[in-house]
C-alpha cells in the first residue's frame, strides 16, 4: 500500500487516493479561517436583509411592550 517509489514517499496511496500527514497547527489555522469566512457570510446576508428595512413596515420591531393583568401600583 505504501508507495516508496512515487512522488510522495511518506504518503499512503490506495486506489489513486493519497493520504498525507498534516500538522495540527495547520488544521487549527484552516478551521479558524473557514469559520471566519462563514461568519462573514452570515453577517453579509443579515446586513443585506436589514438594508431593505422600511420604517412603515419593519422586519423586526425593536420596540418593547409590556402587558400586565390586574392593577398596576
PELIN-V316864 format. One record per backbone hydrogen bond with DSSP energy under -0.5 kcal/mol. NH is the residue of the N-H (numbers start at 0). CO is the residue of the C=O. If there is no record, write none. Layout:
nh	co
NH	CO
NH	CO
//
This chain:
nh	co
2	10
3	1
5	2
8	6
10	7
11	18
12	0
12	10
13	11
13	16
16	13
18	11
19	17
26	22
27	23
28	24
29	25
30	26
31	27
32	28
33	29
34	30
35	31
36	32
37	33
38	34
39	35
40	36
41	37
42	38
43	39
44	40
45	41
46	42
47	43
48	44
49	45
50	46
51	47
51	48
52	49
53	56
56	53
61	59
//
